């Protein structure tokens, strides 16, 4: 029951505000099917006229009727032209918007725990299947249903005995075909699952292209993709085999029904049981309509069920793992961030952080340093609620992080990461992320983040290229800082933001962060530059997931402890 309710909620977005175009499209299908039935009736009249049947229409009347049917095609095509494309475009646009909006409800922690390939496949391959097998076939279902139903009604009116024979000949293969249609649904689901795995594999290889090339792992990468691609094509092969079987059953139904109906009709003509030559020809045409529907309907219905199953699959993925429970907190930090006895491991029994206790005062700046693998980035990601399965506590002004709603947290905290994502849009749009802000606020963010020179040289409308290919690493980092400033987030977390930058640019970007006022800054850094470290209000030194030392630069140097050793080695 829950799945059906969820399906109705999702499929409703294909039709919301789209009823007029939808009804117009179905009306066109209805009228076209009736037009096809009128052709069968006209064919009967023409044959009976040629055969000299006394009740046939005159030649002039038949010519007028023929012209009328031909002319009726024009307005019907115009109706289809004006409704079907419009319905399809709006249905898919608003469904994608709704579905992507549901995806955006997930927290960072929730999204990072899932396979992105599932969503890439859902919004590409799966939606293409839904478009073809569900939306497109709304028209075909109405057309075929009315066409076949009207054909049966006309056959009964012409000759009930022959109609019963024709329908009986179609019934058994039709039932067998519909039963076999369930296999199509399973085959379609299998294709969707394999497509998701292939998409994820392709994404991984493209994301790690430089690593693949650098380690001469091209053959291994091709092999991995070939294996994943082979699984997709094998699933498609099974789906095609099911389609062939369904088509064969439909073909058997068609051949047996058509030949059987013709033989029975010929017998009834000979014995004079109310079947004229025109009626027999009309029966052949009408039986052809039923045969077409019998051949197509089982696969059509099976494909439709399979498409709806893909909608169910997408809905379950989008509705699962959505954790936005918790209370809202003010968009300000008055006291600070308190970490108490924090323990965490990505796998049970293997801790990365051990009993970490720290205090970050509001409005101050802190550097988190340590050797590789000491837990620096893990600590920062937990401050951003990337995971909530930790022991101990993380409190923002006394509010435990696990009890704070995701939406409220993201208003409070911004994060600048090493890999900054930049849209293929203008510099201004990348700073504002396509939202409206007062011009003076945008100008302030540009000035404080050190982007003024870039704007002067290239202009705010300069297109950044795919993932910022037209910008340097330092320019992308400054855009990331500007985003945080524009949001006026009270807390800024920066994770190894200068590791991929040259020394001069890294110095400038770090300096820009340290100059920010009224913002609590926690900066994970590998660059132990004395002139910058002296500017921090505090330095946290991690070793093997534990707090080894804390203090300001001069204090730590005077102790000649672990920090002193790290700093001394870094200067050589």
QUIPE-V522189 format. One line per field, one symbol per residue. phi: phi as a letter, one per 30 degrees, with the letter a starting at -180 (. if undefined). psi: psi as a letter, one per 40 degrees, with the letter a starting at -180 (. if undefined). burial: # if it has 9 or more other C-alpha atoms within 8 Angstrom, else .. A space follows every 50 residues. Layout:
# QUIPE-V522189
phi = ???
psi = ???
burial = ???
This chain:
# QUIPE-V522189
phi = .ddddddddddeddcdibdddddddddddddddddddddddddddddddd diddddddddddddddddddddddddddddddcdddddddeddddddddd dddddddedddddcddeedddddcddddddedccdededdddeddddddd ddddddddaedddddddddddddddddddddddddddddddddddddddd dddddddceddeddchcedddddddddddddddddddddddddddddddd dddddddddddddddddddddicicdeddddddddddedddedddcdedd dddddddddddeddddddddhccbdkcdbddabcckcbcbhdbabdbeib dccbhdbbbcddiccbccbldeidjdddeddddcidbbcccjbbbchicd edccdeddddddbcbccdcddbddbdedddddhiccbeeddddddddddi cedddddcidcdddidhidcbdddddddddddeddddhddbbcbchdcdc cdedddddddddddddcibdcbcdbcdccedddddddabcccbhibddab ldeddddddhcddedddddddd
psi = ddddddddddddedeheedddddddddddddddddddddddddddddddd efhdeiiidddddddddddddddddddddddedddddddddddddddddd dddediiddddeeihdddddddecddddddddedddeddddddddddddd ddddddddhddddddddddddddddddddedddddddddddddddddddd dddddddfddddddeffddddddddddddddddddddddddddddddddd ddddddddddddddddddddeffehidddddddddddddddddddddddd ddddddddddddddddddeifhgfiiiiiifihddahhhhfhhiidiheg idhhfhhihhiheihhhhiiiheeeddddddddefdiefiiaihhhfehh deehiddddeddhihhidhhhhigaidddddefeihiiddddddddddef eddddddeieehheihffeeiiddddddddddddddefhdhhhhhfeede iiddddddddddddehiehhhhhhiehghdddddeieihhhihfeihdii aidddddddfaddddddddde.
burial = .....##..##.###..#..##.###.######################. ..#..##....#..##..#...#..##.##.###.###.###.###.##. .#...##.###.....#######.###.####################.# ##.###..##.######.##..##.###.#############.####### ###.#......##...#...#..##..##.##..##.##..##..##.## ####.###.###.###.##.....########################## ############.##..#...#.#.#.#..#.#..##########..... #######..############..###.#####.###...#.######.## #.####.##.########.#.######.####........##.####### #..##......#######..#..#############..###########. #...###.######....########.....###.#.############# ###..##..#..#####.....
